[in-house]
């Protein structure tokens, strides 16, 4: 069942890569080198590093894609890059935008497909900088991205389109300047802001996130204290530790946990998981244990059929949109009803609702329409009540 959903999603992404009835030339590259080397001859249609090395690196494959996209006359080239090995970025020097060092700069439309393969940025830079075109990232584990600008793992430019599918963003960070101007000392109100964050993903174009997990991504301000400003104060604040989106964002069947905005008041601006001033929709997802206040975990998005809670809070309640939310005030913790992040099957780790808990069978039959499968690819109930969140319990789940 999961395979069918993935095929549909990938086919839709492929259609988006070319014109509706006028598709450009297609190229396929297989990454078989884990090292970080450029392509020997970008644009020749062959992914190959220079001698004495041989084979195809991810940077070399992106070099080819960028060159082919720039050279194509007419419909854009369709490029698919398949990972057959894990990848480690090792060329230093951030803030270089021609894919020569630091992050992997994408300027042509492409799909990068793995089977749980890791792209490790080694804290040298962010992993991917999507600068132009339509990009699909599927089946990847993107880790240890670090940026002094928004977007610790992945940044997308305006007018780009990104699909992130079956992927995990883990342990990425941003460290930079974000600020909240408050009218009085101690006020949680921002009269003006300088946004900074998105340790996992910073969206300036359009992005769709499906069946993916964001874990332990951290946005860190450069300073940790407030500065008096007249009767108010200027405080360092970070936004959207997992995702900061100034462009349209859709999230479905995904899990967010242990993502943190650091600073003297980490929950002021909110968005410890998602901050989306550009407008967003979050459906059938699990947002648990991000910061201390679950009420500020998702800001700027409509949320439906999702879990938005914290382990520190009392048993959650179902709201009018079919969300399981912690009560306000939070109250003392209740019995465990949601499992820790674990391998519950499928391409990414998930959080399993406990049998008989408040998330299980909490949606009426008529409301079980979001997805035919859950984040793992397991079927959702059709003619009976279904579960809230990214995971639908199965009869054989422990």
Order of alpha helices (4+ residues) and beta strands (2+ residues): alpha-beta-alpha-beta-beta-beta-beta-beta-beta-beta-beta-beta-beta-beta-beta-beta-beta-beta-beta-beta-beta-beta-beta-beta-beta-beta-beta-beta-beta-beta-beta-beta-beta-beta
